[in-house]
């Protein structure tokens, strides 16, 4: 009986983790399900910000150390013009994962793209992340730089990159 129950539980979890957007998975309060729904809602041409926010918060209830979820909340807050919430969520993303690695590309674009809105502490976090990334993932830095439209952020990025590049 124990073997049968174990098999059923394992199969159920495998289905939920493999197909988190399925109707079957929707009945399970797992972070992977809410994460999949949040990402899906954010990736549409007209994102449903309320749904993204709600699903992301559900993810954070299960996984408060999820840097991608904190970054997504920062994005939602920025889209809705809630600067203080954006700064708080971005700061929390740095608290749980100061150097990414999974969120580094997005976070560098986001932070340097809003450079003038950031606090000095957040600028320091972004600068430190850039310095580490310059040494380890040059391709990511090149791609991120191309997407920064804020003139002050672009200048800060170029200067940070130059200062972090090892001299021969």
Number of C-alpha atoms within 10 A of each C-alpha: 6 7 8 9 10 11 12 12 12 12 12 15 16 12 14 21 16 13 16 22 17 12 10 12 20 15 10 15 12 19 21 20 23 25 23 18 20 26 17 15 19 20 11 9 7 8 15 15 18 14 16 25 21 15 22 27 21 20 25 20 13 14 15 15 16 20 27 22 28 27 23 24 26 28 24 23 21 17 12 13 11 13 15 14 17 24 21 15 22 27 23 20 26 21 14 15 18 17 20 18 13 11 19 24 19 15 27 26 24 21 24 27 22 19 23 14 16 20 12 11 10 18 19 12 20 26 21 16 21 23 21 15 23 21 13 11 14 14 10 15 21 13 12 21 20 10 14 21 13 16 14 15 23 21 15 16 26 13 13 18 22 13 12 17 15 10 6 3
